[in-house]
Amino acid sequence: MTEEEPAIHIAPWMHIITAGGGMHPDELLPTSGSVYVARLNGQGMPDEISTFQQFDESLKFPEYFGWNWNAFYDCLRDLQWLSSDYHILIIESAESILTEDDVAREQFFRTLLRAGQRWSYTKRPEGVTLTKLSVILSCDKESAASLARRLEELQNSHNF
């Protein structure tokens, strides 16, 4: 991916960008409504506990958060305590997430895909509401293609 190439769009709610290339996160901001933006750093997420801790701190999870994957998904699909119309998660150094645990890494990305789908395809009387939750994965250029392939495999497996 060169600097002139666009971001890799995994789904309407998930995008991979590289430093100096792709889209700017501002392109995902809605024209109106309140937006909550959480910036996280994948380098600080080598294991499950540190991953949950970063999300807990950034998204202000409720006290009842159970510190497991089901509870993580439940919180990501809710987010009502943030009182915002749109939610944007920017995860920098996404290639570094859960490098110590491949099983947890896969569970993490499956959970993001499920939560994004849940937010993006909420049925409303007037139609379908898209992209109330956007996830931007920022990574180095060398990791972008392999990360995109893995996410597309997970998404195509319909097992997320």
C-alpha positions, 0 to 999 in steps of 0.5 A: 500500500503506497501513501496514495492508496486509500484505506482498506475498508473491511466493512462499513464500520471497520477500516485499516489505515497506515501512517501517511496513507489512506483516509483521515479519521475526520472522513468518518465523522458524521455531519451532525450529532454528538461523537465520542472518539476513543483513542487506544494504543495496540502496543499497550494491549499485549494480553487480555487484561491490558486490552480490557483495561484500555477499553474500560478506561477509554470507553468508561465501561460500567462497574459491572463489566465482567472482564471477559469476552462476552462482557466486552462484547456486551459493553461494545454493543451498548455504550449508552452511558456515553450519551453520544450518537456516534462512536469512533474507536481509533486503535493505533499500532493495531498490529501489536494487539494481543501479540502474546495470545493468538487465540485472544487476538482472534477473539478480539477482532471477532468481537469488534466485527460483531459489535460493528455489525450490531451497530451498523445494521440496526433496523429502524422503522424508516430503514437501516441505520449505518455506522453508529460505531466505526473502528479505525485500525492504524498500523504500519504499512508492512502489516496492513495487508496481512491484517486486512486478509485476516479480518476479511477471513473472519468476516467471510467465515460468518463465524464472528 
